[in-house]
């Protein structure tokens, strides 16, 4: 497999990992890819995917606490929709242009 196809596959795997599991596997796959690859675009996509997952966990925790006030329930539903739609958009963008890393909008970049 050539480098372009391998990079495209690894970048798509980073962003699509959220569909395998919502806890450890979804963060574990991008972490493994981050530490094993030499491609800078794939590393950038792995970091962005990890940041997206961390942001989802933080938002979920805050929204669960807000659900005690009945404000967080619609926010949790919206977060569920966002956590499904945004990785699909990332997958399409990465597969369309594998030489550019995808950056999720409106997230905090911690990694």
Jmol script that loads the backbone (N, CA, C; Angstrom):
load data "model"
ATOM      1  N   UNK A   1       0.848  -1.169   0.000  1.00  0.00           N
ATOM      2  CA  UNK A   1       0.000   0.000   0.000  1.00  0.00           C
ATOM      3  C   UNK A   1       0.897   1.237   0.000  1.00  0.00           C
ATOM      4  N   UNK A   2       0.585   2.189  -0.867  1.00  0.00           N
ATOM      5  CA  UNK A   2       1.414   3.387  -0.926  1.00  0.00           C
ATOM      6  C   UNK A   2       1.113   4.316   0.250  1.00  0.00           C
ATOM      7  N   UNK A   3       1.985   5.293   0.429  1.00  0.00           N
ATOM      8  CA  UNK A   3       1.898   6.176   1.603  1.00  0.00           C
ATOM      9  C   UNK A   3       0.624   7.001   1.634  1.00  0.00           C
ATOM     10  N   UNK A   4       0.144   7.437   0.454  1.00  0.00           N
ATOM     11  CA  UNK A   4      -1.070   8.254   0.417  1.00  0.00           C
ATOM     12  C   UNK A   4      -2.281   7.453   0.887  1.00  0.00           C
ATOM     13  N   UNK A   5      -2.411   6.224   0.380  1.00  0.00           N
ATOM     14  CA  UNK A   5      -3.537   5.395   0.800  1.00  0.00           C
ATOM     15  C   UNK A   5      -3.422   4.983   2.262  1.00  0.00           C
ATOM     16  N   UNK A   6      -2.210   4.708   2.718  1.00  0.00           N
ATOM     17  CA  UNK A   6      -2.015   4.347   4.117  1.00  0.00           C
ATOM     18  C   UNK A   6      -2.342   5.530   5.026  1.00  0.00           C
ATOM     19  N   UNK A   7      -1.904   6.729   4.648  1.00  0.00           N
ATOM     20  CA  UNK A   7      -2.216   7.920   5.431  1.00  0.00           C
ATOM     21  C   UNK A   7      -3.697   8.210   5.449  1.00  0.00           C
ATOM     22  N   UNK A   8      -4.333   8.015   4.301  1.00  0.00           N
ATOM     23  CA  UNK A   8      -5.780   8.237   4.214  1.00  0.00           C
ATOM     24  C   UNK A   8      -6.525   7.257   5.120  1.00  0.00           C
ATOM     25  N   UNK A   9      -6.106   5.999   5.100  1.00  0.00           N
ATOM     26  CA  UNK A   9      -6.743   4.979   5.927  1.00  0.00           C
ATOM     27  C   UNK A   9      -6.533   5.252   7.411  1.00  0.00           C
ATOM     28  N   UNK A  10      -5.317   5.591   7.803  1.00  0.00           N
ATOM     29  CA  UNK A  10      -5.037   5.852   9.218  1.00  0.00           C
ATOM     30  C   UNK A  10      -5.756   7.108   9.709  1.00  0.00           C
ATOM     31  N   UNK A  11      -5.801   8.152   8.875  1.00  0.00           N
ATOM     32  CA  UNK A  11      -6.514   9.373   9.271  1.00  0.00           C
ATOM     33  C   UNK A  11      -8.004   9.097   9.414  1.00  0.00           C
ATOM     34  N   UNK A  12      -8.565   8.333   8.481  1.00  0.00           N
ATOM     35  CA  UNK A  12      -9.988   7.991   8.567  1.00  0.00           C
ATOM     36  C   UNK A  12     -10.252   7.121   9.788  1.00  0.00           C
ATOM     37  N   UNK A  13      -9.333   6.230  10.114  1.00  0.00           N
ATOM     38  CA  UNK A  13      -9.490   5.379  11.287  1.00  0.00           C
ATOM     39  C   UNK A  13      -9.468   6.205  12.574  1.00  0.00           C
ATOM     40  N   UNK A  14      -8.634   7.237  12.608  1.00  0.00           N
ATOM     41  CA  UNK A  14      -8.594   8.115  13.786  1.00  0.00           C
ATOM     42  C   UNK A  14      -9.944   8.782  14.020  1.00  0.00           C
ATOM     43  N   UNK A  15     -10.507   9.343  12.973  1.00  0.00           N
ATOM     44  CA  UNK A  15     -11.774  10.062  13.123  1.00  0.00           C
ATOM     45  C   UNK A  15     -12.966   9.115  13.257  1.00  0.00           C
ATOM     46  N   UNK A  16     -12.868   7.939  12.660  1.00  0.00           N
ATOM     47  CA  UNK A  16     -13.970   6.988  12.729  1.00  0.00           C
ATOM     48  C   UNK A  16     -13.949   6.101  13.958  1.00  0.00           C
ATOM     49  N   UNK A  17     -12.936   6.228  14.792  1.00  0.00           N
ATOM     50  CA  UNK A  17     -12.818   5.372  15.979  1.00  0.00           C
ATOM     51  C   UNK A  17     -13.971   5.575  16.950  1.00  0.00           C
ATOM     52  N   UNK A  18     -14.604   6.712  16.908  1.00  0.00           N
ATOM     53  CA  UNK A  18     -15.716   6.981  17.827  1.00  0.00           C
ATOM     54  C   UNK A  18     -16.891   6.055  17.558  1.00  0.00           C
ATOM     55  N   UNK A  19     -16.971   5.507  16.368  1.00  0.00           N
ATOM     56  CA  UNK A  19     -18.073   4.613  16.041  1.00  0.00           C
ATOM     57  C   UNK A  19     -17.831   3.186  16.532  1.00  0.00           C
ATOM     58  N   UNK A  20     -16.604   2.856  16.935  1.00  0.00           N
ATOM     59  CA  UNK A  20     -16.317   1.532  17.466  1.00  0.00           C
ATOM     60  C   UNK A  20     -16.734   1.408  18.918  1.00  0.00           C
ATOM     61  N   UNK A  21     -16.486   2.438  19.687  1.00  0.00           N
ATOM     62  CA  UNK A  21     -16.771   2.420  21.113  1.00  0.00           C
ATOM     63  C   UNK A  21     -16.767   3.862  21.590  1.00  0.00           C
ATOM     64  N   UNK A  22     -17.470   4.122  22.661  1.00  0.00           N
ATOM     65  CA  UNK A  22     -17.490   5.505  23.133  1.00  0.00           C
ATOM     66  C   UNK A  22     -16.554   5.743  24.307  1.00  0.00           C
ATOM     67  N   UNK A  23     -15.836   4.730  24.749  1.00  0.00           N
ATOM     68  CA  UNK A  23     -14.950   4.944  25.887  1.00  0.00           C
ATOM     69  C   UNK A  23     -13.491   4.754  25.525  1.00  0.00           C
ATOM     70  N   UNK A  24     -12.942   3.615  25.821  1.00  0.00           N
ATOM     71  CA  UNK A  24     -11.495   3.432  25.734  1.00  0.00           C
ATOM     72  C   UNK A  24     -10.991   3.217  24.312  1.00  0.00           C
ATOM     73  N   UNK A  25     -11.705   2.451  23.523  1.00  0.00           N
ATOM     74  CA  UNK A  25     -11.255   2.142  22.169  1.00  0.00           C
ATOM     75  C   UNK A  25     -11.264   3.376  21.277  1.00  0.00           C
ATOM     76  N   UNK A  26     -12.222   4.261  21.480  1.00  0.00           N
ATOM     77  CA  UNK A  26     -12.314   5.441  20.634  1.00  0.00           C
ATOM     78  C   UNK A  26     -11.143   6.396  20.838  1.00  0.00           C
ATOM     79  N   UNK A  27     -10.557   6.402  22.003  1.00  0.00           N
ATOM     80  CA  UNK A  27      -9.372   7.216  22.261  1.00  0.00           C
ATOM     81  C   UNK A  27      -8.104   6.395  22.060  1.00  0.00           C
ATOM     82  N   UNK A  28      -8.187   5.106  22.315  1.00  0.00           N
ATOM     83  CA  UNK A  28      -7.017   4.239  22.195  1.00  0.00           C
ATOM     84  C   UNK A  28      -6.506   4.110  20.774  1.00  0.00           C
ATOM     85  N   UNK A  29      -7.412   4.019  19.816  1.00  0.00           N
ATOM     86  CA  UNK A  29      -6.994   3.881  18.413  1.00  0.00           C
ATOM     87  C   UNK A  29      -6.199   5.103  17.954  1.00  0.00           C
ATOM     88  N   UNK A  30      -6.706   6.339  18.139  1.00  0.00           N
ATOM     89  CA  UNK A  30      -5.888   7.492  17.739  1.00  0.00           C
ATOM     90  C   UNK A  30      -4.583   7.618  18.522  1.00  0.00           C
ATOM     91  N   UNK A  31      -4.583   7.210  19.790  1.00  0.00           N
ATOM     92  CA  UNK A  31      -3.344   7.252  20.576  1.00  0.00           C
ATOM     93  C   UNK A  31      -2.294   6.313  19.999  1.00  0.00           C
ATOM     94  N   UNK A  32      -2.695   5.109  19.659  1.00  0.00           N
ATOM     95  CA  UNK A  32      -1.759   4.143  19.080  1.00  0.00           C
ATOM     96  C   UNK A  32      -1.242   4.660  17.746  1.00  0.00           C
ATOM     97  N   UNK A  33      -2.134   5.201  16.937  1.00  0.00           N
ATOM     98  CA  UNK A  33      -1.730   5.730  15.630  1.00  0.00           C
ATOM     99  C   UNK A  33      -0.796   6.923  15.812  1.00  0.00           C
ATOM    100  N   UNK A  34      -1.080   7.773  16.789  1.00  0.00           N
ATOM    101  CA  UNK A  34      -0.238   8.941  17.053  1.00  0.00           C
ATOM    102  C   UNK A  34       1.194   8.534  17.380  1.00  0.00           C
ATOM    103  N   UNK A  35       1.348   7.498  18.178  1.00  0.00           N
ATOM    104  CA  UNK A  35       2.689   7.097  18.614  1.00  0.00           C
ATOM    105  C   UNK A  35       3.399   6.161  17.649  1.00  0.00           C
ATOM    106  N   UNK A  36       2.692   5.603  16.672  1.00  0.00           N
ATOM    107  CA  UNK A  36       3.339   4.647  15.772  1.00  0.00           C
ATOM    108  C   UNK A  36       3.610   5.179  14.377  1.00  0.00           C
ATOM    109  N   UNK A  37       2.971   6.255  13.970  1.00  0.00           N
ATOM    110  CA  UNK A  37       3.149   6.735  12.610  1.00  0.00           C
ATOM    111  C   UNK A  37       4.212   7.828  12.531  1.00  0.00           C
ATOM    112  N   UNK A  38       4.765   7.978  11.347  1.00  0.00           N
ATOM    113  CA  UNK A  38       5.746   9.032  11.092  1.00  0.00           C
ATOM    114  C   UNK A  38       5.171  10.161  10.250  1.00  0.00           C
ATOM    115  N   UNK A  39       3.983   9.956   9.683  1.00  0.00           N
ATOM    116  CA  UNK A  39       3.357  10.938   8.803  1.00  0.00           C
ATOM    117  C   UNK A  39       2.796  12.095   9.627  1.00  0.00           C
ATOM    118  N   UNK A  40       3.189  13.313   9.282  1.00  0.00           N
ATOM    119  CA  UNK A  40       2.762  14.485  10.058  1.00  0.00           C
ATOM    120  C   UNK A  40       1.268  14.756   9.922  1.00  0.00           C
ATOM    121  N   UNK A  41       0.682  14.483   8.766  1.00  0.00           N
ATOM    122  CA  UNK A  41      -0.755  14.707   8.574  1.00  0.00           C
ATOM    123  C   UNK A  41      -1.554  13.712   9.407  1.00  0.00           C
ATOM    124  N   UNK A  42      -1.123  12.471   9.426  1.00  0.00           N
ATOM    125  CA  UNK A  42      -1.811  11.449  10.223  1.00  0.00           C
ATOM    126  C   UNK A  42      -1.682  11.785  11.708  1.00  0.00           C
ATOM    127  N   UNK A  43      -0.513  12.246  12.139  1.00  0.00           N
ATOM    128  CA  UNK A  43      -0.338  12.650  13.540  1.00  0.00           C
ATOM    129  C   UNK A  43      -1.264  13.816  13.896  1.00  0.00           C
ATOM    130  N   UNK A  44      -1.386  14.786  12.990  1.00  0.00           N
ATOM    131  CA  UNK A  44      -2.276  15.926  13.236  1.00  0.00           C
ATOM    132  C   UNK A  44      -3.724  15.468  13.328  1.00  0.00           C
ATOM    133  N   UNK A  45      -4.126  14.530  12.464  1.00  0.00           N
ATOM    134  CA  UNK A  45      -5.489  14.004  12.530  1.00  0.00           C
ATOM    135  C   UNK A  45      -5.715  13.212  13.810  1.00  0.00           C
ATOM    136  N   UNK A  46      -4.719  12.462  14.254  1.00  0.00           N
ATOM    137  CA  UNK A  46      -4.850  11.705  15.491  1.00  0.00           C
ATOM    138  C   UNK A  46      -4.993  12.649  16.691  1.00  0.00           C
ATOM    139  N   UNK A  47      -4.182  13.699  16.728  1.00  0.00           N
ATOM    140  CA  UNK A  47      -4.285  14.680  17.818  1.00  0.00           C
ATOM    141  C   UNK A  47      -5.650  15.359  17.806  1.00  0.00           C
ATOM    142  N   UNK A  48      -6.131  15.695  16.632  1.00  0.00           N
ATOM    143  CA  UNK A  48      -7.436  16.363  16.530  1.00  0.00           C
ATOM    144  C   UNK A  48      -8.554  15.431  16.983  1.00  0.00           C
ATOM    145  N   UNK A  49      -8.454  14.171  16.636  1.00  0.00           N
ATOM    146  CA  UNK A  49      -9.454  13.197  17.065  1.00  0.00           C
ATOM    147  C   UNK A  49      -9.436  13.019  18.580  1.00  0.00           C
ATOM    148  N   UNK A  50      -8.263  12.955  19.161  1.00  0.00           N
ATOM    149  CA  UNK A  50      -8.149  12.839  20.623  1.00  0.00           C
ATOM    150  C   UNK A  50      -8.731  14.078  21.297  1.00  0.00           C
ATOM    151  N   UNK A  51      -8.431  15.245  20.774  1.00  0.00           N
ATOM    152  CA  UNK A  51      -8.991  16.480  21.326  1.00  0.00           C
ATOM    153  C   UNK A  51     -10.510  16.485  21.247  1.00  0.00           C
ATOM    154  N   UNK A  52     -11.064  16.005  20.128  1.00  0.00           N
ATOM    155  CA  UNK A  52     -12.513  15.953  19.973  1.00  0.00           C
ATOM    156  C   UNK A  52     -13.132  15.022  21.016  1.00  0.00           C
ATOM    157  N   UNK A  53     -12.513  13.872  21.232  1.00  0.00           N
ATOM    158  CA  UNK A  53     -13.033  12.941  22.222  1.00  0.00           C
ATOM    159  C   UNK A  53     -12.966  13.524  23.636  1.00  0.00           C
ATOM    160  N   UNK A  54     -11.863  14.145  23.966  1.00  0.00           N
ATOM    161  CA  UNK A  54     -11.725  14.764  25.286  1.00  0.00           C
ATOM    162  C   UNK A  54     -12.787  15.848  25.478  1.00  0.00           C
ATOM    163  N   UNK A  55     -13.000  16.658  24.457  1.00  0.00           N
ATOM    164  CA  UNK A  55     -14.028  17.688  24.537  1.00  0.00           C
ATOM    165  C   UNK A  55     -15.410  17.082  24.726  1.00  0.00           C
ATOM    166  N   UNK A  56     -15.700  15.994  24.026  1.00  0.00           N
ATOM    167  CA  UNK A  56     -16.999  15.342  24.198  1.00  0.00           C
ATOM    168  C   UNK A  56     -17.193  14.855  25.623  1.00  0.00           C
ATOM    169  N   UNK A  57     -16.142  14.282  26.218  1.00  0.00           N
ATOM    170  CA  UNK A  57     -16.245  13.802  27.597  1.00  0.00           C
ATOM    171  C   UNK A  57     -16.470  14.956  28.569  1.00  0.00           C
ATOM    172  N   UNK A  58     -15.768  16.056  28.365  1.00  0.00           N
ATOM    173  CA  UNK A  58     -15.937  17.219  29.240  1.00  0.00           C
ATOM    174  C   UNK A  58     -17.342  17.792  29.101  1.00  0.00           C
ATOM    175  N   UNK A  59     -17.803  17.962  27.853  1.00  0.00           N
ATOM    176  CA  UNK A  59     -19.152  18.495  27.636  1.00  0.00           C
ATOM    177  C   UNK A  59     -20.205  17.557  28.223  1.00  0.00           C
ATOM    178  N   UNK A  60     -20.025  16.256  28.063  1.00  0.00           N
ATOM    179  CA  UNK A  60     -20.996  15.302  28.607  1.00  0.00           C
ATOM    180  C   UNK A  60     -21.063  15.404  30.124  1.00  0.00           C
ATOM    181  N   UNK A  61     -19.919  15.527  30.761  1.00  0.00           N
ATOM    182  CA  UNK A  61     -19.906  15.660  32.219  1.00  0.00           C
ATOM    183  C   UNK A  61     -20.639  16.924  32.666  1.00  0.00           C
ATOM    184  N   UNK A  62     -20.374  18.024  32.002  1.00  0.00           N
ATOM    185  CA  UNK A  62     -21.037  19.287  32.351  1.00  0.00           C
ATOM    186  C   UNK A  62     -22.538  19.190  32.092  1.00  0.00           C
ATOM    187  N   UNK A  63     -22.929  18.591  30.968  1.00  0.00           N
ATOM    188  CA  UNK A  63     -24.348  18.501  30.630  1.00  0.00           C
ATOM    189  C   UNK A  63     -25.092  17.540  31.553  1.00  0.00           C
ATOM    190  N   UNK A  64     -24.418  16.486  32.016  1.00  0.00           N
ATOM    191  CA  UNK A  64     -25.044  15.584  32.986  1.00  0.00           C
ATOM    192  C   UNK A  64     -25.283  16.331  34.290  1.00  0.00           C
ATOM    193  N   UNK A  65     -24.326  17.138  34.704  1.00  0.00           N
ATOM    194  CA  UNK A  65     -24.535  17.945  35.916  1.00  0.00           C
ATOM    195  C   UNK A  65     -25.653  18.962  35.718  1.00  0.00           C
ATOM    196  N   UNK A  66     -25.746  19.520  34.526  1.00  0.00           N
ATOM    197  CA  UNK A  66     -26.825  20.467  34.248  1.00  0.00           C
ATOM    198  C   UNK A  66     -28.182  19.784  34.121  1.00  0.00           C
ATOM    199  N   UNK A  67     -28.174  18.499  33.834  1.00  0.00           N
ATOM    200  CA  UNK A  67     -29.455  17.803  33.704  1.00  0.00           C
ATOM    201  C   UNK A  67     -30.158  17.697  35.052  1.00  0.00           C
ATOM    202  N   UNK A  68     -29.413  17.869  36.135  1.00  0.00           N
ATOM    203  CA  UNK A  68     -30.053  17.934  37.449  1.00  0.00           C
ATOM    204  C   UNK A  68     -30.970  19.146  37.535  1.00  0.00           C
ATOM    205  N   UNK A  69     -30.684  20.164  36.754  1.00  0.00           N
ATOM    206  CA  UNK A  69     -31.529  21.356  36.699  1.00  0.00           C
ATOM    207  C   UNK A  69     -32.499  21.308  35.516  1.00  0.00           C
ATOM    208  N   UNK A  70     -32.544  20.171  34.829  1.00  0.00           N
ATOM    209  CA  UNK A  70     -33.389  19.935  33.648  1.00  0.00           C
ATOM    210  C   UNK A  70     -33.003  20.787  32.451  1.00  0.00           C
ATOM    211  N   UNK A  71     -31.863  21.447  32.515  1.00  0.00           N
ATOM    212  CA  UNK A  71     -31.369  22.217  31.377  1.00  0.00           C
ATOM    213  C   UNK A  71     -30.513  21.330  30.485  1.00  0.00           C
ATOM    214  N   UNK A  72     -29.844  20.371  31.088  1.00  0.00           N
ATOM    215  CA  UNK A  72     -28.858  19.577  30.378  1.00  0.00           C
ATOM    216  C   UNK A  72     -29.418  18.485  29.488  1.00  0.00           C
ATOM    217  N   UNK A  73     -30.677  18.121  29.656  1.00  0.00           N
ATOM    218  CA  UNK A  73     -31.237  17.037  28.852  1.00  0.00           C
ATOM    219  C   UNK A  73     -31.243  17.383  27.365  1.00  0.00           C
ATOM    220  N   UNK A  74     -31.759  18.548  26.955  1.00  0.00           N
ATOM    221  CA  UNK A  74     -31.667  18.876  25.523  1.00  0.00           C
ATOM    222  C   UNK A  74     -30.225  19.049  25.056  1.00  0.00           C
ATOM    223  N   UNK A  75     -29.360  19.519  25.950  1.00  0.00           N
ATOM    224  CA  UNK A  75     -27.949  19.669  25.601  1.00  0.00           C
ATOM    225  C   UNK A  75     -27.293  18.311  25.375  1.00  0.00           C
ATOM    226  N   UNK A  76     -27.651  17.320  26.184  1.00  0.00           N
ATOM    227  CA  UNK A  76     -27.115  15.971  25.999  1.00  0.00           C
ATOM    228  C   UNK A  76     -27.585  15.372  24.675  1.00  0.00           C
ATOM    229  N   UNK A  77     -28.829  15.628  24.319  1.00  0.00           N
ATOM    230  CA  UNK A  77     -29.347  15.147  23.029  1.00  0.00           C
ATOM    231  C   UNK A  77     -28.582  15.810  21.886  1.00  0.00           C
ATOM    232  N   UNK A  78     -28.365  17.109  22.006  1.00  0.00           N
ATOM    233  CA  UNK A  78     -27.594  17.818  20.985  1.00  0.00           C
ATOM    234  C   UNK A  78     -26.159  17.329  20.906  1.00  0.00           C
ATOM    235  N   UNK A  79     -25.577  17.020  22.046  1.00  0.00           N
ATOM    236  CA  UNK A  79     -24.209  16.495  22.069  1.00  0.00           C
ATOM    237  C   UNK A  79     -24.141  15.127  21.392  1.00  0.00           C
ATOM    238  N   UNK A  80     -25.163  14.318  21.593  1.00  0.00           N
ATOM    239  CA  UNK A  80     -25.221  13.027  20.923  1.00  0.00           C
ATOM    240  C   UNK A  80     -25.276  13.176  19.415  1.00  0.00           C
ATOM    241  N   UNK A  81     -26.040  14.143  18.953  1.00  0.00           N
ATOM    242  CA  UNK A  81     -26.139  14.398  17.514  1.00  0.00           C
ATOM    243  C   UNK A  81     -24.810  14.911  16.972  1.00  0.00           C
ATOM    244  N   UNK A  82     -24.199  15.837  17.689  1.00  0.00           N
ATOM    245  CA  UNK A  82     -22.905  16.390  17.265  1.00  0.00           C
ATOM    246  C   UNK A  82     -21.828  15.309  17.246  1.00  0.00           C
ATOM    247  N   UNK A  83     -21.845  14.422  18.247  1.00  0.00           N
ATOM    248  CA  UNK A  83     -20.828  13.373  18.302  1.00  0.00           C
ATOM    249  C   UNK A  83     -21.009  12.337  17.203  1.00  0.00           C
ATOM    250  N   UNK A  84     -22.152  12.329  16.556  1.00  0.00           N
ATOM    251  CA  UNK A  84     -22.378  11.436  15.419  1.00  0.00           C
ATOM    252  C   UNK A  84     -22.083  12.134  14.092  1.00  0.00           C
ATOM    253  N   UNK A  85     -22.485  13.395  13.963  1.00  0.00           N
ATOM    254  CA  UNK A  85     -22.362  14.124  12.690  1.00  0.00           C
ATOM    255  C   UNK A  85     -20.936  14.595  12.431  1.00  0.00           C
ATOM    256  N   UNK A  86     -20.275  15.160  13.429  1.00  0.00           N
ATOM    257  CA  UNK A  86     -18.946  15.736  13.216  1.00  0.00           C
ATOM    258  C   UNK A  86     -17.895  14.720  12.758  1.00  0.00           C
ATOM    259  N   UNK A  87     -17.841  13.503  13.325  1.00  0.00           N
ATOM    260  CA  UNK A  87     -16.872  12.538  12.789  1.00  0.00           C
ATOM    261  C   UNK A  87     -17.163  12.128  11.345  1.00  0.00           C
ATOM    262  N   UNK A  88     -18.434  12.114  10.973  1.00  0.00           N
ATOM    263  CA  UNK A  88     -18.770  11.802   9.577  1.00  0.00           C
ATOM    264  C   UNK A  88     -18.241  12.890   8.658  1.00  0.00           C
ATOM    265  N   UNK A  89     -18.413  14.146   9.061  1.00  0.00           N
ATOM    266  CA  UNK A  89     -17.873  15.258   8.268  1.00  0.00           C
ATOM    267  C   UNK A  89     -16.353  15.152   8.193  1.00  0.00           C
ATOM    268  N   UNK A  90     -15.720  14.821   9.310  1.00  0.00           N
ATOM    269  CA  UNK A  90     -14.257  14.664   9.326  1.00  0.00           C
ATOM    270  C   UNK A  90     -13.818  13.539   8.396  1.00  0.00           C
ATOM    271  N   UNK A  91     -14.542  12.429   8.411  1.00  0.00           N
ATOM    272  CA  UNK A  91     -14.208  11.314   7.523  1.00  0.00           C
ATOM    273  C   UNK A  91     -14.289  11.717   6.061  1.00  0.00           C
ATOM    274  N   UNK A  92     -15.348  12.418   5.705  1.00  0.00           N
ATOM    275  CA  UNK A  92     -15.514  12.854   4.317  1.00  0.00           C
ATOM    276  C   UNK A  92     -14.394  13.803   3.916  1.00  0.00           C
ATOM    277  N   UNK A  93     -14.068  14.745   4.777  1.00  0.00           N
ATOM    278  CA  UNK A  93     -13.007  15.707   4.475  1.00  0.00           C
ATOM    279  C   UNK A  93     -11.637  15.037   4.362  1.00  0.00           C
ATOM    280  N   UNK A  94     -11.349  14.094   5.253  1.00  0.00           N
ATOM    281  CA  UNK A  94     -10.058  13.409   5.233  1.00  0.00           C
ATOM    282  C   UNK A  94      -9.940  12.526   3.992  1.00  0.00           C
ATOM    283  N   UNK A  95     -11.005  11.846   3.641  1.00  0.00           N
ATOM    284  CA  UNK A  95     -10.961  10.994   2.452  1.00  0.00           C
ATOM    285  C   UNK A  95     -10.925  11.808   1.172  1.00  0.00           C
ATOM    286  N   UNK A  96     -11.518  13.004   1.200  1.00  0.00           N
ATOM    287  CA  UNK A  96     -11.511  13.874   0.028  1.00  0.00           C
ATOM    288  C   UNK A  96     -10.156  14.530  -0.186  1.00  0.00           C
ATOM    289  N   UNK A  97      -9.527  14.966   0.903  1.00  0.00           N
ATOM    290  CA  UNK A  97      -8.235  15.644   0.805  1.00  0.00           C
ATOM    291  C   UNK A  97      -7.283  15.070   1.852  1.00  0.00           C
ATOM    292  N   UNK A  98      -6.614  13.950   1.553  1.00  0.00           N
ATOM    293  CA  UNK A  98      -5.784  13.292   2.569  1.00  0.00           C
ATOM    294  C   UNK A  98      -4.488  14.021   2.905  1.00  0.00           C
ATOM    295  N   UNK A  99      -4.147  15.051   2.155  1.00  0.00           N
ATOM    296  CA  UNK A  99      -2.904  15.770   2.449  1.00  0.00           C
ATOM    297  C   UNK A  99      -3.102  16.901   3.451  1.00  0.00           C
ATOM    298  N   UNK A 100      -4.345  17.153   3.858  1.00  0.00           N
ATOM    299  CA  UNK A 100      -4.647  18.207   4.831  1.00  0.00           C
ATOM    300  C   UNK A 100      -5.295  17.596   6.068  1.00  0.00           C
ATOM    301  N   UNK A 101      -4.812  17.930   7.257  1.00  0.00           N
ATOM    302  CA  UNK A 101      -5.498  17.437   8.466  1.00  0.00           C
ATOM    303  C   UNK A 101      -6.816  18.176   8.656  1.00  0.00           C
ATOM    304  N   UNK A 102      -7.789  17.479   9.215  1.00  0.00           N
ATOM    305  CA  UNK A 102      -9.085  18.085   9.491  1.00  0.00           C
ATOM    306  C   UNK A 102      -9.069  18.668  10.895  1.00  0.00           C
ATOM    307  N   UNK A 103      -9.652  19.844  11.041  1.00  0.00           N
ATOM    308  CA  UNK A 103      -9.740  20.497  12.353  1.00  0.00           C
ATOM    309  C   UNK A 103     -11.214  20.679  12.703  1.00  0.00           C
ATOM    310  N   UNK A 104     -11.615  20.095  13.832  1.00  0.00           N
ATOM    311  CA  UNK A 104     -12.988  20.246  14.302  1.00  0.00           C
ATOM    312  C   UNK A 104     -13.204  21.689  14.751  1.00  0.00           C
ATOM    313  N   UNK A 105     -14.351  22.266  14.404  1.00  0.00           N
ATOM    314  CA  UNK A 105     -14.617  23.629  14.865  1.00  0.00           C
ATOM    315  C   UNK A 105     -15.086  23.640  16.318  1.00  0.00           C
ATOM    316  N   UNK A 106     -14.802  24.716  17.001  1.00  0.00           N
ATOM    317  CA  UNK A 106     -15.318  24.994  18.343  1.00  0.00           C
ATOM    318  C   UNK A 106     -14.903  23.974  19.402  1.00  0.00           C
ATOM    319  N   UNK A 107     -13.677  23.480  19.322  1.00  0.00           N
ATOM    320  CA  UNK A 107     -13.201  22.604  20.397  1.00  0.00           C
ATOM    321  C   UNK A 107     -11.926  23.200  20.978  1.00  0.00           C
ATOM    322  N   UNK A 108     -11.654  22.801  22.208  1.00  0.00           N
ATOM    323  CA  UNK A 108     -10.416  23.194  22.867  1.00  0.00           C
ATOM    324  C   UNK A 108      -9.360  22.168  22.504  1.00  0.00           C
ATOM    325  N   UNK A 109      -8.217  22.633  22.095  1.00  0.00           N
ATOM    326  CA  UNK A 109      -7.122  21.732  21.718  1.00  0.00           C
ATOM    327  C   UNK A 109      -6.198  21.578  22.918  1.00  0.00           C
ATOM    328  N   UNK A 110      -6.303  20.437  23.562  1.00  0.00           N
ATOM    329  CA  UNK A 110      -5.544  20.156  24.772  1.00  0.00           C
ATOM    330  C   UNK A 110      -4.287  19.328  24.503  1.00  0.00           C
ATOM    331  N   UNK A 111      -4.306  18.557  23.431  1.00  0.00           N
ATOM    332  CA  UNK A 111      -3.169  17.683  23.095  1.00  0.00           C
ATOM    333  C   UNK A 111      -2.387  18.310  21.964  1.00  0.00           C
TER     334      UNK A 111
END
end "model"
wireframe off; spacefill off
backbone 0.3
color backbone group
